[in-house]
Protein backbone atom coordinates (compact mmCIF):
# COMPACT_ATOMS: atom_id res chain seq x y z
CA UNK A 1 0.00 0.00 0.00
CA UNK A 2 1.36 3.37 -1.08
CA UNK A 3 -0.18 6.82 -0.71
CA UNK A 4 0.24 9.76 -3.07
CA UNK A 5 -0.57 13.15 -1.54
CA UNK A 6 -1.52 16.26 -3.52
CA UNK A 7 -2.74 19.66 -2.32
CA UNK A 8 -4.54 22.06 -4.62
CA UNK A 9 -6.86 25.04 -5.00
CA UNK A 10 -9.69 23.72 -7.16
CA UNK A 11 -12.40 21.44 -5.78
CA UNK A 12 -14.01 21.49 -9.21
CA UNK A 13 -10.99 19.82 -10.83
CA UNK A 14 -10.58 17.30 -8.01
CA UNK A 15 -14.25 16.27 -7.87
CA UNK A 16 -14.56 16.02 -11.66
CA UNK A 17 -11.49 13.76 -11.70
CA UNK A 18 -12.81 11.48 -8.96
CA UNK A 19 -16.29 11.15 -10.49
CA UNK A 20 -15.11 10.71 -14.09
CA UNK A 21 -17.28 8.00 -15.66
CA UNK A 22 -14.37 6.88 -17.87
CA UNK A 23 -12.66 5.58 -14.71
CA UNK A 24 -15.67 3.38 -13.83
CA UNK A 25 -15.94 5.26 -10.57
CA UNK A 26 -17.71 3.94 -7.51
CA UNK A 27 -18.52 6.45 -4.77
CA UNK A 28 -17.82 4.53 -1.57
CA UNK A 29 -18.41 7.21 1.07
CA UNK A 30 -19.17 10.90 1.53
CA UNK A 31 -19.32 13.15 4.57
CA UNK A 32 -20.61 16.72 4.92
CA UNK A 33 -21.45 17.27 1.23
CA UNK A 34 -24.66 17.14 -0.79
CA UNK A 35 -24.35 14.22 -3.21
CA UNK A 36 -27.19 15.12 -5.53
CA UNK A 37 -24.71 15.90 -8.32
CA UNK A 38 -21.07 16.76 -8.96
CA UNK A 39 -21.98 20.44 -8.87
CA UNK A 40 -23.65 20.12 -5.47
CA UNK A 41 -20.58 18.33 -4.05
CA UNK A 42 -18.30 21.07 -5.37
CA UNK A 43 -20.52 23.84 -3.95
CA UNK A 44 -20.51 22.11 -0.55
CA UNK A 45 -16.71 22.01 -0.45
CA UNK A 46 -16.32 25.62 -1.62
CA UNK A 47 -18.84 26.97 0.87
CA UNK A 48 -16.86 25.55 3.82
CA UNK A 49 -13.58 27.10 2.62
CA UNK A 50 -15.12 30.51 3.33
CA UNK A 51 -14.69 29.74 7.04
CA UNK A 52 -10.96 30.35 6.56
CA UNK A 53 -10.34 32.40 3.37
CA UNK A 54 -6.63 32.92 4.20
CA UNK A 55 -5.75 29.34 3.23
CA UNK A 56 -4.98 29.07 -0.49
CA UNK A 57 -4.59 25.31 -0.97
CA UNK A 58 -7.79 24.00 0.58
CA UNK A 59 -8.05 20.77 -1.45
CA UNK A 60 -6.58 17.61 0.02
CA UNK A 61 -6.31 14.73 -2.46
CA UNK A 62 -4.83 11.35 -1.50
CA UNK A 63 -4.77 8.19 -3.59
CA UNK A 64 -4.20 4.88 -1.82
CA UNK A 65 -2.63 2.35 -4.17
CA UNK A 66 -2.45 -1.38 -3.51
CA UNK A 67 -0.55 -4.20 -5.17
CA UNK A 68 -2.28 -6.10 -7.96
CA UNK A 69 -1.51 -9.24 -5.94
CA UNK A 70 -4.07 -8.09 -3.33
CA UNK A 71 -6.85 -7.58 -5.88
CA UNK A 72 -8.93 -10.58 -4.81
CA UNK A 73 -8.92 -9.72 -1.10
CA UNK A 74 -9.69 -6.00 -1.48
CA UNK A 75 -13.44 -5.61 -1.57
CA UNK A 76 -15.02 -2.17 -1.47
CA UNK A 77 -15.83 -2.68 2.19
CA UNK A 78 -12.24 -3.60 3.05
CA UNK A 79 -10.76 -0.71 1.06
CA UNK A 80 -13.14 1.76 2.70
CA UNK A 81 -12.21 0.42 6.13
CA UNK A 82 -8.50 0.89 5.36
CA UNK A 83 -9.11 4.38 3.95
CA UNK A 84 -10.96 5.57 7.04
CA UNK A 85 -8.31 4.14 9.35
CA UNK A 86 -5.63 5.84 7.28
CA UNK A 87 -7.48 9.16 7.56
CA UNK A 88 -7.85 8.81 11.33
CA UNK A 89 -4.13 8.13 11.76
CA UNK A 90 -3.33 11.12 9.52
CA UNK A 91 -5.64 13.24 11.72
CA UNK A 92 -7.95 14.04 8.83
CA UNK A 93 -11.08 14.39 10.93
CA UNK A 94 -14.11 16.63 11.52
CA UNK A 95 -14.19 17.71 7.89
CA UNK A 96 -15.86 17.08 4.53
CA UNK A 97 -14.68 14.26 2.26
CA UNK A 98 -15.59 11.87 -0.51
CA UNK A 99 -13.97 8.48 -1.15
CA UNK A 100 -14.09 6.83 -4.59
CA UNK A 101 -12.75 3.67 -6.14
CA UNK A 102 -11.38 3.70 -9.69
CA UNK A 103 -10.95 0.75 -12.06
CA UNK A 104 -8.80 2.38 -14.75
CA UNK A 105 -5.54 0.70 -13.74
CA UNK A 106 -4.28 -2.84 -13.12
CA UNK A 107 -3.82 -2.35 -9.38
CA UNK A 108 -6.66 -1.58 -6.91
CA UNK A 109 -6.73 2.03 -5.77
CA UNK A 110 -9.04 4.56 -4.17
CA UNK A 111 -9.08 8.35 -4.01
CA UNK A 112 -9.87 10.57 -1.06
CA UNK A 113 -10.71 14.25 -1.55
CA UNK A 114 -11.18 16.23 1.66
CA UNK A 115 -11.49 19.83 2.76
CA UNK A 116 -8.39 21.10 4.54
CA UNK A 117 -10.67 23.62 6.27
CA UNK A 118 -12.50 21.58 8.89
CA UNK A 119 -16.04 22.07 10.14
CA UNK A 120 -14.90 24.68 12.68
CA UNK A 121 -12.76 26.70 10.26
CA UNK A 122 -9.41 25.32 11.45
CA UNK A 123 -6.78 24.13 8.99
CA UNK A 124 -5.93 20.42 8.91
CA UNK A 125 -2.16 20.34 9.30
CA UNK A 126 0.03 19.00 6.52
CA UNK A 127 3.22 19.11 8.59
CA UNK A 128 5.46 16.13 7.73
CA UNK A 129 2.45 14.59 5.99
CA UNK A 130 4.48 12.49 3.55
CA UNK A 131 6.71 11.11 6.28
CA UNK A 132 3.71 10.31 8.48
CA UNK A 133 1.87 8.80 5.53
CA UNK A 134 4.73 6.46 4.63
CA UNK A 135 4.88 5.17 8.18
CA UNK A 136 1.10 4.66 8.39
CA UNK A 137 1.01 2.85 5.03
CA UNK A 138 3.58 0.35 6.28
CA UNK A 139 1.62 -0.20 9.48
CA UNK A 140 -1.66 -0.81 7.64
CA UNK A 141 0.00 -3.01 5.02
CA UNK A 142 1.31 -5.24 7.79
CA UNK A 143 -1.91 -5.12 9.82
CA UNK A 144 -4.13 -6.25 6.92
CA UNK A 145 -1.67 -8.79 5.54
CA UNK A 146 -1.17 -6.94 2.26
CA UNK A 147 1.68 -7.42 -0.17
CA UNK A 148 4.88 -5.48 0.47
CA UNK A 149 6.11 -4.16 -2.89
CA UNK A 150 9.91 -4.21 -3.35
CA UNK A 151 10.33 -0.49 -3.89
CA UNK A 152 10.79 1.22 -7.25
CA UNK A 153 11.85 -1.96 -9.06
CA UNK A 154 8.19 -3.03 -9.33
CA UNK A 155 6.92 0.19 -10.90
CA UNK A 156 5.54 -0.22 -14.42
CA UNK A 157 7.89 2.05 -16.36
CA UNK A 158 5.77 2.05 -19.53
CA UNK A 159 2.86 3.66 -17.69
CA UNK A 160 4.90 6.56 -16.33
CA UNK A 161 4.52 10.11 -17.61
CA UNK A 162 6.94 13.01 -17.32
CA UNK A 163 8.63 14.02 -15.12
CA UNK A 164 8.32 10.63 -13.35
CA UNK A 165 9.50 8.79 -16.47
CA UNK A 166 12.82 10.68 -16.46
CA UNK A 167 13.16 10.40 -12.69
CA UNK A 168 12.96 6.61 -12.87
CA UNK A 169 15.45 6.53 -15.74
CA UNK A 170 17.93 8.38 -13.53
CA UNK A 171 17.08 6.04 -10.63
CA UNK A 172 17.79 2.95 -12.74
CA UNK A 173 21.13 4.35 -13.93
CA UNK A 174 22.24 5.31 -10.41
CA UNK A 175 21.24 1.88 -9.15
CA UNK A 176 23.56 0.32 -11.74
CA UNK A 177 26.44 2.82 -11.68
CA UNK A 178 27.01 3.63 -8.00
CA UNK A 179 28.05 0.08 -6.94
CA UNK A 180 30.62 -0.02 -9.79
CA UNK A 181 32.29 3.35 -9.17
CA UNK A 182 35.02 4.28 -6.67
CA UNK A 183 34.96 8.07 -7.05
CA UNK A 184 32.72 10.96 -8.05
CA UNK A 185 34.74 11.38 -11.22
CA UNK A 186 33.98 7.82 -12.33
CA UNK A 187 30.32 8.20 -11.45
CA UNK A 188 29.80 11.53 -13.24
CA UNK A 189 31.51 10.18 -16.36
CA UNK A 190 29.33 7.05 -16.32
CA UNK A 191 26.18 9.15 -15.94
CA UNK A 192 27.27 11.55 -18.67
CA UNK A 193 27.43 8.66 -21.16
CA UNK A 194 23.72 8.08 -20.41
CA UNK A 195 22.80 11.72 -20.95
CA UNK A 196 22.65 12.59 -17.24
CA UNK A 197 24.50 15.67 -15.99
CA UNK A 198 25.55 16.12 -12.38
CA UNK A 199 25.62 19.38 -10.45
CA UNK A 200 27.04 19.78 -6.94
CA UNK A 201 25.34 22.32 -4.69
CA UNK A 202 27.74 24.14 -2.40
CA UNK A 203 27.33 26.26 0.69
CA UNK A 204 27.19 29.89 -0.36
CA UNK A 205 29.97 31.05 1.94
CA UNK A 206 32.25 28.00 1.55
CA UNK A 207 33.22 25.38 -1.00
CA UNK A 208 31.73 22.60 1.09
CA UNK A 209 29.36 20.41 -0.94
CA UNK A 210 25.97 20.07 0.71
CA UNK A 211 23.86 18.49 -2.01
CA UNK A 212 23.63 17.09 -5.52
CA UNK A 213 21.29 17.43 -8.51
CA UNK A 214 20.83 15.23 -11.57
CA UNK A 215 19.49 16.56 -14.88
CA UNK A 216 18.14 14.74 -17.92
CA UNK A 217 15.66 15.61 -20.68
CA UNK A 218 15.32 19.11 -19.25
CA UNK A 219 14.20 17.83 -15.81
CA UNK A 220 16.28 18.39 -12.70
CA UNK A 221 15.99 16.40 -9.45
CA UNK A 222 17.76 16.51 -6.12
CA UNK A 223 19.45 13.23 -5.24
CA UNK A 224 16.99 12.58 -2.40
CA UNK A 225 14.08 13.21 -4.81
CA UNK A 226 15.30 10.33 -6.94
CA UNK A 227 15.51 8.15 -3.84
CA UNK A 228 16.67 8.63 -0.25
CA UNK A 229 19.65 6.37 -0.88
CA UNK A 230 20.92 8.80 -3.53
CA UNK A 231 21.44 11.91 -1.44
CA UNK A 232 24.95 13.39 -1.73
CA UNK A 233 26.11 12.11 1.67
CA UNK A 234 24.89 8.55 1.05
CA UNK A 235 26.39 8.29 -2.43
CA UNK A 236 29.66 9.74 -1.14
CA UNK A 237 29.77 7.11 1.61
CA UNK A 238 29.16 4.27 -0.88
CA UNK A 239 31.86 5.50 -3.27
CA UNK A 240 34.42 5.69 -0.47
CA UNK A 241 33.38 2.23 0.71
CA UNK A 242 33.83 0.86 -2.84
CA UNK A 243 37.32 2.38 -2.95
CA UNK A 244 38.29 0.89 0.43
CA UNK A 245 37.03 -2.56 -0.58
CA UNK A 246 39.13 -2.50 -3.75
CA UNK A 247 42.24 -1.57 -1.77
CA UNK A 248 41.59 -4.43 0.65
CA UNK A 249 41.27 -6.90 -2.23
CA UNK A 250 44.47 -5.65 -3.85
CA UNK A 251 46.68 -5.86 -0.70
CA UNK A 252 46.85 -9.71 -0.46
CA UNK A 253 47.80 -9.84 -4.13
CA UNK A 254 50.64 -7.37 -3.63
CA UNK A 255 51.85 -9.24 -0.54
CA UNK A 256 51.79 -12.52 -2.47
CA UNK A 257 53.88 -10.98 -5.25
CA UNK A 258 56.45 -9.63 -2.78
CA UNK A 259 56.70 -12.95 -0.92
CA UNK A 260 57.08 -14.85 -4.17
CA UNK A 261 59.92 -12.58 -5.28
CA UNK A 262 61.67 -13.09 -1.94
CA UNK A 263 61.41 -16.87 -2.19
CA UNK A 264 62.75 -16.86 -5.73
CA UNK A 265 65.71 -14.73 -4.65
CA UNK A 266 66.59 -17.25 -1.89
CA UNK A 267 66.28 -20.17 -4.28
CA UNK A 268 68.48 -18.35 -6.77
CA UNK A 269 71.14 -17.69 -4.10
CA UNK A 270 71.15 -21.34 -3.04
CA UNK A 271 71.47 -22.60 -6.61
CA UNK A 272 74.22 -20.07 -7.22
CA UNK A 273 76.11 -21.36 -4.16
CA UNK A 274 75.82 -24.96 -5.33
CA UNK A 275 77.03 -24.07 -8.77
CA UNK A 276 80.03 -22.27 -7.26
CA UNK A 277 80.87 -25.37 -5.27
CA UNK A 278 80.52 -27.64 -8.28
CA UNK A 279 82.76 -25.43 -10.39
CA UNK A 280 85.51 -25.34 -7.73
CA UNK A 281 86.70 -28.86 -8.54
CA UNK A 282 86.07 -32.01 -10.46
CA UNK A 283 85.44 -34.12 -7.38
CA UNK A 284 82.08 -33.18 -5.95
CA UNK A 285 81.54 -34.04 -2.25
CA UNK A 286 77.85 -33.74 -1.25
CA UNK A 287 78.62 -33.52 2.49
CA UNK A 288 81.16 -30.78 1.97
CA UNK A 289 78.74 -28.92 -0.30
CA UNK A 290 76.00 -29.02 2.37
CA UNK A 291 78.45 -27.82 5.03
CA UNK A 292 79.57 -24.89 2.91
CA UNK A 293 75.96 -23.97 2.11
CA UNK A 294 75.05 -23.88 5.82
CA UNK A 295 78.07 -21.68 6.58
CA UNK A 296 77.06 -19.30 3.84
CA UNK A 297 73.49 -19.07 5.17
CA UNK A 298 74.78 -18.35 8.71
CA UNK A 299 76.91 -15.49 7.45
CA UNK A 300 73.93 -14.10 5.54
CA UNK A 301 71.73 -14.23 8.64
CA UNK A 302 74.39 -12.45 10.73
CA UNK A 303 74.64 -9.68 8.14
CA UNK A 304 70.86 -9.36 8.15
CA UNK A 305 70.66 -8.66 11.92
CA UNK A 306 73.61 -6.29 12.02
CA UNK A 307 72.71 -2.69 13.13
C-alpha positions as CSV (number, residue, x, y, z in Angstrom):
1,X,0.0,0.0,0.0
2,X,1.4,3.4,-1.1
3,X,-0.2,6.8,-0.7
4,X,0.2,9.8,-3.1
5,X,-0.6,13.1,-1.5
6,X,-1.5,16.3,-3.5
7,X,-2.7,19.7,-2.3
8,X,-4.5,22.1,-4.6
9,X,-6.9,25.0,-5.0
10,X,-9.7,23.7,-7.2
11,X,-12.4,21.4,-5.8
12,X,-14.0,21.5,-9.2
13,X,-11.0,19.8,-10.8
14,X,-10.6,17.3,-8.0
15,X,-14.3,16.3,-7.9
16,X,-14.6,16.0,-11.7
17,X,-11.5,13.8,-11.7
18,X,-12.8,11.5,-9.0
19,X,-16.3,11.1,-10.5
20,X,-15.1,10.7,-14.1
21,X,-17.3,8.0,-15.7
22,X,-14.4,6.9,-17.9
23,X,-12.7,5.6,-14.7
24,X,-15.7,3.4,-13.8
25,X,-15.9,5.3,-10.6
26,X,-17.7,3.9,-7.5
27,X,-18.5,6.5,-4.8
28,X,-17.8,4.5,-1.6
29,X,-18.4,7.2,1.1
30,X,-19.2,10.9,1.5
31,X,-19.3,13.2,4.6
32,X,-20.6,16.7,4.9
33,X,-21.4,17.3,1.2
34,X,-24.7,17.1,-0.8
35,X,-24.3,14.2,-3.2
36,X,-27.2,15.1,-5.5
37,X,-24.7,15.9,-8.3
38,X,-21.1,16.8,-9.0
39,X,-22.0,20.4,-8.9
40,X,-23.6,20.1,-5.5
41,X,-20.6,18.3,-4.1
42,X,-18.3,21.1,-5.4
43,X,-20.5,23.8,-3.9
44,X,-20.5,22.1,-0.6
45,X,-16.7,22.0,-0.4
46,X,-16.3,25.6,-1.6
47,X,-18.8,27.0,0.9
48,X,-16.9,25.6,3.8
49,X,-13.6,27.1,2.6
50,X,-15.1,30.5,3.3
51,X,-14.7,29.7,7.0
52,X,-11.0,30.4,6.6
53,X,-10.3,32.4,3.4
54,X,-6.6,32.9,4.2
55,X,-5.8,29.3,3.2
56,X,-5.0,29.1,-0.5
57,X,-4.6,25.3,-1.0
58,X,-7.8,24.0,0.6
59,X,-8.0,20.8,-1.4
60,X,-6.6,17.6,0.0
61,X,-6.3,14.7,-2.5
62,X,-4.8,11.4,-1.5
63,X,-4.8,8.2,-3.6
64,X,-4.2,4.9,-1.8
65,X,-2.6,2.3,-4.2
66,X,-2.5,-1.4,-3.5
67,X,-0.5,-4.2,-5.2
68,X,-2.3,-6.1,-8.0
69,X,-1.5,-9.2,-5.9
70,X,-4.1,-8.1,-3.3
71,X,-6.8,-7.6,-5.9
72,X,-8.9,-10.6,-4.8
73,X,-8.9,-9.7,-1.1
74,X,-9.7,-6.0,-1.5
75,X,-13.4,-5.6,-1.6
76,X,-15.0,-2.2,-1.5
77,X,-15.8,-2.7,2.2
78,X,-12.2,-3.6,3.0
79,X,-10.8,-0.7,1.1
80,X,-13.1,1.8,2.7
81,X,-12.2,0.4,6.1
82,X,-8.5,0.9,5.4
83,X,-9.1,4.4,3.9
84,X,-11.0,5.6,7.0
85,X,-8.3,4.1,9.4
86,X,-5.6,5.8,7.3
87,X,-7.5,9.2,7.6
88,X,-7.8,8.8,11.3
89,X,-4.1,8.1,11.8
90,X,-3.3,11.1,9.5
91,X,-5.6,13.2,11.7
92,X,-8.0,14.0,8.8
93,X,-11.1,14.4,10.9
94,X,-14.1,16.6,11.5
95,X,-14.2,17.7,7.9
96,X,-15.9,17.1,4.5
97,X,-14.7,14.3,2.3
98,X,-15.6,11.9,-0.5
99,X,-14.0,8.5,-1.2
100,X,-14.1,6.8,-4.6
101,X,-12.7,3.7,-6.1
102,X,-11.4,3.7,-9.7
103,X,-11.0,0.8,-12.1
104,X,-8.8,2.4,-14.8
105,X,-5.5,0.7,-13.7
106,X,-4.3,-2.8,-13.1
107,X,-3.8,-2.3,-9.4
108,X,-6.7,-1.6,-6.9
109,X,-6.7,2.0,-5.8
110,X,-9.0,4.6,-4.2
111,X,-9.1,8.3,-4.0
112,X,-9.9,10.6,-1.1
113,X,-10.7,14.3,-1.5
114,X,-11.2,16.2,1.7
115,X,-11.5,19.8,2.8
116,X,-8.4,21.1,4.5
117,X,-10.7,23.6,6.3
118,X,-12.5,21.6,8.9
119,X,-16.0,22.1,10.1
120,X,-14.9,24.7,12.7
121,X,-12.8,26.7,10.3
122,X,-9.4,25.3,11.5
123,X,-6.8,24.1,9.0
124,X,-5.9,20.4,8.9
125,X,-2.2,20.3,9.3
126,X,0.0,19.0,6.5
127,X,3.2,19.1,8.6
128,X,5.5,16.1,7.7
129,X,2.5,14.6,6.0
130,X,4.5,12.5,3.5
131,X,6.7,11.1,6.3
132,X,3.7,10.3,8.5
133,X,1.9,8.8,5.5
134,X,4.7,6.5,4.6
135,X,4.9,5.2,8.2
136,X,1.1,4.7,8.4
137,X,1.0,2.9,5.0
138,X,3.6,0.4,6.3
139,X,1.6,-0.2,9.5
140,X,-1.7,-0.8,7.6
141,X,0.0,-3.0,5.0
142,X,1.3,-5.2,7.8
143,X,-1.9,-5.1,9.8
144,X,-4.1,-6.2,6.9
145,X,-1.7,-8.8,5.5
146,X,-1.2,-6.9,2.3
147,X,1.7,-7.4,-0.2
148,X,4.9,-5.5,0.5
149,X,6.1,-4.2,-2.9
150,X,9.9,-4.2,-3.3
151,X,10.3,-0.5,-3.9
152,X,10.8,1.2,-7.2
153,X,11.8,-2.0,-9.1
154,X,8.2,-3.0,-9.3
155,X,6.9,0.2,-10.9
156,X,5.5,-0.2,-14.4
157,X,7.9,2.0,-16.4
158,X,5.8,2.0,-19.5
159,X,2.9,3.7,-17.7
160,X,4.9,6.6,-16.3
161,X,4.5,10.1,-17.6
162,X,6.9,13.0,-17.3
163,X,8.6,14.0,-15.1
164,X,8.3,10.6,-13.3
165,X,9.5,8.8,-16.5
166,X,12.8,10.7,-16.5
167,X,13.2,10.4,-12.7
168,X,13.0,6.6,-12.9
169,X,15.5,6.5,-15.7
170,X,17.9,8.4,-13.5
171,X,17.1,6.0,-10.6
172,X,17.8,2.9,-12.7
173,X,21.1,4.3,-13.9
174,X,22.2,5.3,-10.4
175,X,21.2,1.9,-9.2
176,X,23.6,0.3,-11.7
177,X,26.4,2.8,-11.7
178,X,27.0,3.6,-8.0
179,X,28.1,0.1,-6.9
180,X,30.6,0.0,-9.8
181,X,32.3,3.4,-9.2
182,X,35.0,4.3,-6.7
183,X,35.0,8.1,-7.1
184,X,32.7,11.0,-8.0
185,X,34.7,11.4,-11.2
186,X,34.0,7.8,-12.3
187,X,30.3,8.2,-11.5
188,X,29.8,11.5,-13.2
189,X,31.5,10.2,-16.4
190,X,29.3,7.1,-16.3
191,X,26.2,9.1,-15.9
192,X,27.3,11.6,-18.7
193,X,27.4,8.7,-21.2
194,X,23.7,8.1,-20.4
195,X,22.8,11.7,-20.9
196,X,22.6,12.6,-17.2
197,X,24.5,15.7,-16.0
198,X,25.6,16.1,-12.4
199,X,25.6,19.4,-10.5
200,X,27.0,19.8,-6.9
201,X,25.3,22.3,-4.7
202,X,27.7,24.1,-2.4
203,X,27.3,26.3,0.7
204,X,27.2,29.9,-0.4
205,X,30.0,31.0,1.9
206,X,32.2,28.0,1.6
207,X,33.2,25.4,-1.0
208,X,31.7,22.6,1.1
209,X,29.4,20.4,-0.9
210,X,26.0,20.1,0.7
211,X,23.9,18.5,-2.0
212,X,23.6,17.1,-5.5
213,X,21.3,17.4,-8.5
214,X,20.8,15.2,-11.6
215,X,19.5,16.6,-14.9
216,X,18.1,14.7,-17.9
217,X,15.7,15.6,-20.7
218,X,15.3,19.1,-19.2
219,X,14.2,17.8,-15.8
220,X,16.3,18.4,-12.7
221,X,16.0,16.4,-9.4
222,X,17.8,16.5,-6.1
223,X,19.4,13.2,-5.2
224,X,17.0,12.6,-2.4
225,X,14.1,13.2,-4.8
226,X,15.3,10.3,-6.9
227,X,15.5,8.1,-3.8
228,X,16.7,8.6,-0.3
229,X,19.6,6.4,-0.9
230,X,20.9,8.8,-3.5
231,X,21.4,11.9,-1.4
232,X,25.0,13.4,-1.7
233,X,26.1,12.1,1.7
234,X,24.9,8.5,1.1
235,X,26.4,8.3,-2.4
236,X,29.7,9.7,-1.1
237,X,29.8,7.1,1.6
238,X,29.2,4.3,-0.9
239,X,31.9,5.5,-3.3
240,X,34.4,5.7,-0.5
241,X,33.4,2.2,0.7
242,X,33.8,0.9,-2.8
243,X,37.3,2.4,-3.0
244,X,38.3,0.9,0.4
245,X,37.0,-2.6,-0.6
246,X,39.1,-2.5,-3.7
247,X,42.2,-1.6,-1.8
248,X,41.6,-4.4,0.6
249,X,41.3,-6.9,-2.2
250,X,44.5,-5.7,-3.8
251,X,46.7,-5.9,-0.7
252,X,46.8,-9.7,-0.5
253,X,47.8,-9.8,-4.1
254,X,50.6,-7.4,-3.6
255,X,51.8,-9.2,-0.5
256,X,51.8,-12.5,-2.5
257,X,53.9,-11.0,-5.2
258,X,56.4,-9.6,-2.8
259,X,56.7,-13.0,-0.9
260,X,57.1,-14.9,-4.2
261,X,59.9,-12.6,-5.3
262,X,61.7,-13.1,-1.9
263,X,61.4,-16.9,-2.2
264,X,62.8,-16.9,-5.7
265,X,65.7,-14.7,-4.6
266,X,66.6,-17.2,-1.9
267,X,66.3,-20.2,-4.3
268,X,68.5,-18.3,-6.8
269,X,71.1,-17.7,-4.1
270,X,71.2,-21.3,-3.0
271,X,71.5,-22.6,-6.6
272,X,74.2,-20.1,-7.2
273,X,76.1,-21.4,-4.2
274,X,75.8,-25.0,-5.3
275,X,77.0,-24.1,-8.8
276,X,80.0,-22.3,-7.3
277,X,80.9,-25.4,-5.3
278,X,80.5,-27.6,-8.3
279,X,82.8,-25.4,-10.4
280,X,85.5,-25.3,-7.7
281,X,86.7,-28.9,-8.5
282,X,86.1,-32.0,-10.5
283,X,85.4,-34.1,-7.4
284,X,82.1,-33.2,-6.0
285,X,81.5,-34.0,-2.3
286,X,77.9,-33.7,-1.2
287,X,78.6,-33.5,2.5
288,X,81.2,-30.8,2.0
289,X,78.7,-28.9,-0.3
290,X,76.0,-29.0,2.4
291,X,78.4,-27.8,5.0
292,X,79.6,-24.9,2.9
293,X,76.0,-24.0,2.1
294,X,75.1,-23.9,5.8
295,X,78.1,-21.7,6.6
296,X,77.1,-19.3,3.8
297,X,73.5,-19.1,5.2
298,X,74.8,-18.3,8.7
299,X,76.9,-15.5,7.5
300,X,73.9,-14.1,5.5
301,X,71.7,-14.2,8.6
302,X,74.4,-12.4,10.7
303,X,74.6,-9.7,8.1
304,X,70.9,-9.4,8.1
305,X,70.7,-8.7,11.9
306,X,73.6,-6.3,12.0
307,X,72.7,-2.7,13.1
